[in-house]
Amino acid sequence: MTLGKGLIYGVCVAVGLAATSCGLPGSMEEVATESVRSDLRVLGESIYEAHARDGHWPASLEDLEGTAYLRMPERREALMEGVYVVLWPRGLDADPTRNADHVLAYHNAGLLAQGDRVWVCLGDLETVLMDAEDARAGDSEQARSLRP
């Protein structure tokens, strides 16, 4: 290895170690996962926001108009294209902490959704991995089993 290549290699290793020790994401998968979880959380919050504003639980994309989730235009596309799926639950409690056994929405497209587990937003606004089939069915028993 020449001195120039060795120096470049050393700098790359040092930058990588510095990034890891500073708590920066270690992989593109971690960044993508946090993005999906953040979107799901805001989507869940927007379901409660629409309920508080309108007095009824949202039943369609139009019912989420004016909420935090739809303030970013690309999020509308994500819902219309099925990247995220909302289950449009009814009969929730206005207090999210009482809805931990309900699935509000799940991530449905992209590399992170291709396995047998998908990210979901539960009624208490927690985001967890769940069996994809259970998420699509809104399986509340499965949601309960995710709790310690």
ABEGO torsion letter per residue (X at the ends): XBAAAAAAAAAAAAAAAAAAAAGBBABAAAAAAAAAAAAAAAAAAAAAAAAAAAGBBBABAAAABGBAAAABAAAAAAAAAGABBBAGBBGBBABAAAAAABBABBBABEAAAABABBBBBBAAGBBBBBBAAAAAAGBAAAAAAABX
